[in-house]
């Protein structure tokens, strides 16, 4: 073999030999941390600023808490229940409201005020005995008496703001106006006086009519 052939063969062997002198080593790529969020899981910040959006669940819970504090009747707590009226007949022309006194106590209303409302609504004369029984002239069913009680409670007991029946009926000595004061939400609303009801005509009324 000639010298030129030996040089050519050596050159070919060197080209086939990769010593890594001309190639730069590649740095291993850094793996990005895998951040996996489970669907439906979101941790709300503990403190939110004035411009942040509050989660719907938190807002709803605050509403329920406010209702439970101000008006537990709507949350299934203390619920106002009125006893059904006990009605009996006295003879053939009179009706007796037996548990009238107890019902007035539950409503926190005076018997005179409730009696005046019955007088105006039923249009008959009413009388109250020492035991607290209310007697009407005429025949009335328990359903009719219950309807009058319900109307009275809506007009003179129930708060128009929070719909609670825990209230008081007070009269202002200066303005002579009557107000419903709610013990639950502290609301105050004026109510009209009970309209004049039935008045039996007596001798004085007949004499005044003749003179007029």
Secondary structure, 3 states (H helix, E strand, C coil): CCHHHHHHHHHHHHHHCCCCCCCCCCCCCCCCCCCCCCCCCCCCCCCCCCCCCCCHHHHHHHHHHHHHHHCHHHHCCCCCCCCCCCEEEECCCEEEECCHHHHHHHHCCCHHHHHHHHHHHHCCCEEECCCCCEEEECCCCHHHHHHHHHHHHHHHCCCCCCCCCCEEEEECCCCCCEEEEECCCCCEEEECCCCCCCCCCCHHHHHHHHHC
